Amino acid sequence: MSVYENVDYNGLLAKMDQKSFVIDVRERHELAATGSLPNSINVPLGELENDLNLPDDVFNEKHQVPKPDKDNEIVFSCARGNRSRRAAEIAFKLDYKKLFNYTGGWTEWSVKHLST
């Protein structure tokens, strides 16, 4: 069994249509400089393990969205797919099961989506 599944741009769009959680693990200053994926939440990689271990109400208060359940689909994104891969591995160790790594990251999104 694989820890996570890689998804490309079209796979990300499909996951977004299915209302999967999208977590961008870039640093806040990166999002401020470039923007973010629609309907994603920002949990920097260095905070991910702690935040996924927060009680539901604390996570909700911090991120203004409900904490994903262990069986929710979660797509991780970053700049180019490296930190998001690590994020999926962290989530797997915390017993999250349906994990996806957007391999193109913001670099691909900014070219393919913002040019349409």
Solvent accessible surface area in square Angstrom, and as a share of the most:
residue,aa,sasa,rsa
1,M,192,0.86
2,S,79,0.51
3,V,48,0.28
4,Y,45,0.17
5,E,102,0.46
6,N,87,0.45
7,V,13,0.08
8,D,80,0.41
9,Y,23,0.09
10,N,106,0.54
11,G,19,0.18
12,L,0,0.00
13,L,57,0.28
14,A,45,0.35
15,K,28,0.12
16,M,37,0.17
17,D,115,0.60
18,Q,113,0.50
19,K,171,0.72
20,S,17,0.11
21,F,45,0.19
22,V,7,0.04
23,I,0,0.00
24,D,0,0.00
25,V,0,0.00
26,R,3,0.01
27,E,70,0.31
28,R,124,0.45
29,H,133,0.59
30,E,39,0.18
31,L,28,0.14
32,A,93,0.72
33,A,87,0.67
34,T,67,0.39
35,G,31,0.30
36,S,54,0.35
37,L,3,0.01
38,P,63,0.39
39,N,151,0.77
40,S,24,0.16
41,I,23,0.11
42,N,31,0.16
43,V,1,0.00
44,P,3,0.02
45,L,38,0.19
46,G,77,0.74
47,E,52,0.23
48,L,0,0.00
49,E,93,0.42
50,N,92,0.47
51,D,0,0.00
52,L,3,0.01
53,N,92,0.47
54,L,30,0.15
55,P,81,0.51
56,D,96,0.50
57,D,104,0.54
58,V,67,0.39
59,F,0,0.00
60,N,65,0.33
61,E,134,0.60
62,K,92,0.39
63,H,23,0.10
64,Q,139,0.62
65,V,43,0.24
66,P,90,0.57
67,K,35,0.15
68,P,3,0.02
69,D,94,0.49
70,K,90,0.38
71,D,89,0.46
72,N,50,0.26
73,E,48,0.21
74,I,0,0.00
75,V,0,0.00
76,F,0,0.00
77,S,1,0.00
78,C,2,0.01
79,A,17,0.13
80,R,161,0.59
81,G,7,0.07
82,N,96,0.49
83,R,69,0.25
84,S,0,0.00
85,R,98,0.36
86,R,93,0.34
87,A,0,0.00
88,A,0,0.00
89,E,49,0.22
90,I,17,0.09
91,A,0,0.00
92,F,71,0.29
93,K,138,0.58
94,L,28,0.14
95,D,87,0.45
96,Y,2,0.01
97,K,109,0.46
98,K,96,0.41
99,L,4,0.02
100,F,16,0.07
101,N,5,0.03
102,Y,0,0.00
103,T,57,0.33
104,G,16,0.15
105,G,0,0.00
106,W,25,0.09
107,T,67,0.39
108,E,41,0.18
109,W,4,0.01
110,S,36,0.23
111,V,102,0.58
112,K,96,0.41
113,H,61,0.27
114,L,110,0.55
115,S,87,0.56
116,T,138,0.80
